[in-house]
Amino acid sequence: MFLLWDVLKRVNLALLDVKILSDNKMIASKTGISIVSHERWSWANECDGVLFSSGPDAKELYRDPAFLKNFSIDLNRQFIGSICSGSLILASLGLLNGKTATTYPTTRQLLVNMGVEVVEKPIVIHSQVATAAGCLAGEFLVRWLLEKLFDRKLSDQIGSSIRPLGDGLTFDSSGIAEIYSAVAEHSHAQSKAKFQGNVL
């Protein structure tokens, strides 16, 4: 969740509203880091992009009808993704019907039991829906979303900003300026893009 948040917040655009959702005011990561949520789960229905992250509660929430009824996903206007066990929620919402998907190894059998064909890839994309597996695959997931909401150039520029030195980042000041010029170049985008990072 924190990697998704960090990379998306690098797109410092007035048009991109990045929020973490939960019906609980305070939420905690698996490693015990607590943060304040920004909106309730149902706010996801207003977003152009929704990413469901993993966590200790995901394996419970995907079976909770009260939780699932918060979401009215519309693939005609939304891009939906997941990282690791967040894929279980996508499956429960019917978003993986007839699709292949990926997930964290310890979640694989649960997803198979739901009738999903699980493949061993870092990211699997089906038009409006993407699943990613492994923390560092969060970069792929965010870049997919940025390319869908904006364009490939912005996605590549933001991706370069987090790559190791020599593999994206360089000491060339003009290269750094080009990476962060994405803010100015996309400030006149035509439509407002909202992103929801759901902490589970």
C-alpha positions in Angstrom: 0.0 0.0 0.0 2.8 2.4 0.9 4.6 1.9 -2.4 1.4 2.5 -4.4 0.8 5.6 -2.4 4.3 6.9 -2.7 4.5 6.4 -6.5 1.1 7.9 -7.2 1.8 10.9 -5.0 4.8 11.7 -7.2 2.3 12.7 -9.8 1.7 16.1 -8.1 -1.2 17.1 -10.3 -4.3 18.9 -9.2 -6.1 16.5 -11.5 -5.1 13.4 -9.5 -6.7 13.0 -6.2 -5.0 10.1 -4.3 -6.8 8.8 -1.2 -6.6 5.8 1.1 -10.0 4.4 1.9 -11.4 2.5 4.9 -14.5 2.7 7.1 -12.1 2.7 10.0 -10.5 6.0 10.9 -7.2 4.5 11.8 -5.7 1.6 9.8 -2.6 -0.4 10.4 -0.2 -2.2 8.0 0.9 -5.7 8.6 4.1 -4.4 10.0 2.2 -2.2 12.5 2.4 1.2 10.9 -0.8 3.2 11.6 -2.2 5.9 9.3 -5.4 7.8 9.1 -7.8 6.9 6.2 -9.1 9.7 4.0 -12.5 8.5 2.9 -14.9 5.6 3.4 -14.9 2.5 1.2 -17.9 3.6 -0.8 -16.0 6.6 -2.2 -14.4 4.1 -4.5 -17.5 4.1 -6.6 -16.8 7.7 -7.6 -13.2 7.1 -8.7 -11.7 6.6 -12.1 -9.1 4.2 -10.8 -9.3 1.8 -7.8 -6.5 -0.3 -6.4 -7.1 -2.9 -3.7 -4.1 -3.6 -1.7 -3.3 -6.7 0.4 -3.0 -7.1 4.2 -4.0 -9.2 7.1 -7.7 -8.4 6.7 -8.0 -9.2 3.0 -8.5 -12.9 3.5 -11.5 -12.1 5.7 -13.1 -9.2 3.9 -13.4 -10.9 0.6 -15.9 -13.2 2.2 -17.8 -10.4 4.0 -21.1 -9.4 2.3 -21.3 -6.2 4.3 -17.9 -5.1 3.0 -18.5 -6.1 -0.6 -21.8 -4.2 -0.8 -19.9 -1.0 -0.5 -18.7 -1.4 -4.1 -20.6 -0.8 -7.3 -17.8 -1.1 -9.8 -18.4 0.0 -13.3 -15.8 -1.2 -15.8 -17.3 1.1 -18.5 -15.7 4.1 -16.7 -13.3 2.7 -14.1 -9.9 0.9 -14.0 -9.6 -1.6 -11.2 -6.4 -3.3 -9.9 -5.1 -5.3 -7.0 -1.8 -6.2 -5.4 -1.3 -9.7 -3.8 -4.3 -10.8 -1.8 -6.3 -7.9 -3.0 -7.1 -10.1 -5.9 -9.5 -12.1 -3.7 -11.7 -9.0 -3.4 -11.7 -8.6 -7.2 -12.8 -12.2 -7.6 -15.6 -11.8 -5.0 -16.8 -8.7 -6.9 -17.0 -10.8 -10.1 -14.2 -8.9 -11.8 -12.1 -11.9 -12.5 -14.8 -14.1 -14.1 -13.3 -15.8 -17.1 -10.0 -14.1 -16.6 -6.5 -15.1 -15.7 -5.0 -13.4 -12.7 -1.9 -13.3 -10.4 -1.6 -13.1 -6.7 0.8 -13.7 -3.8 1.9 -17.3 -3.5 0.2 -17.9 -0.1 -3.1 -16.6 -1.7 -2.9 -18.7 -4.9 -5.0 -21.7 -3.7 -7.8 -19.4 -2.4 -8.0 -17.7 -5.7 -8.0 -21.1 -7.5 -10.8 -22.3 -5.3 -12.9 -19.3 -6.5 -12.6 -20.6 -10.1 -9.8 -18.2 -11.2 -7.0 -19.4 -13.4 -3.8 -18.2 -11.6 -0.7 -17.6 -13.6 2.9 -17.0 -12.3 3.5 -13.5 -13.6 4.2 -10.2 -11.8 1.2 -8.5 -13.4 -1.8 -9.7 -15.5 -3.8 -7.1 -17.5 -7.2 -7.5 -19.0 -8.3 -4.2 -20.4 -9.9 -2.4 -17.4 -8.7 -4.9 -14.8 -5.2 -5.7 -13.6 -3.8 -8.0 -10.9 -0.2 -7.8 -9.6 1.8 -10.0 -7.3 4.7 -9.2 -5.0 5.4 -5.8 -3.3 7.7 -4.5 -6.0 5.1 -5.4 -8.7 3.3 -2.4 -7.3 5.4 -0.3 -9.6 3.9 -2.1 -12.6 0.4 -1.7 -11.3 0.8 2.0 -10.7 2.4 2.5 -14.1 -0.5 0.6 -15.8 -3.0 2.9 -14.0 -1.2 6.1 -14.9 -0.9 5.0 -18.6 -4.7 4.4 -18.6 -5.6 7.6 -16.9 -3.1 9.8 -18.6 -0.5 8.4 -21.1 2.6 6.3 -21.5 5.0 9.2 -21.3 3.8 10.2 -17.8 3.9 6.5 -16.7 7.5 6.1 -17.9 8.6 9.4 -16.3 7.2 8.5 -12.9 8.6 5.0 -13.2 12.0 6.4 -13.9 11.9 8.5 -10.7 11.9 5.4 -8.5 14.3 3.2 -10.5 17.8 2.6 -9.1 20.5 5.0 -10.1 21.7 4.1 -13.6 18.5 2.2 -14.3 16.2 5.2 -14.7 17.7 7.8 -12.4 20.9 9.5 -13.5 23.2 12.3 -12.2 22.2 14.3 -15.4 20.2 17.2 -14.1 18.4 17.6 -17.4 17.2 14.0 -17.1 15.8 14.8 -13.6 14.1 17.9 -14.9 12.5 15.8 -17.7 11.2 13.3 -15.3 9.5 15.9 -13.1 8.3 18.0 -16.1 5.4 15.5 -16.2 3.7 17.8 -13.7 3.7 20.8 -16.0 3.0 18.8 -19.2 -0.1 17.2 -17.8 -1.5 20.0 -15.8 -4.0 20.8 -18.6 -5.4 17.2 -18.9 -8.9 17.2 -20.1 -10.6 15.1 -17.4 -10.2 14.8 -13.7 -8.7 11.5 -12.5 -9.2 10.1 -9.0 -7.4 7.2 -7.5 -8.4 5.1 -4.6 -5.9 3.0 -2.7 -7.8 0.7 -0.5 -6.0 -0.6 2.6 -7.0 -4.1 3.5 
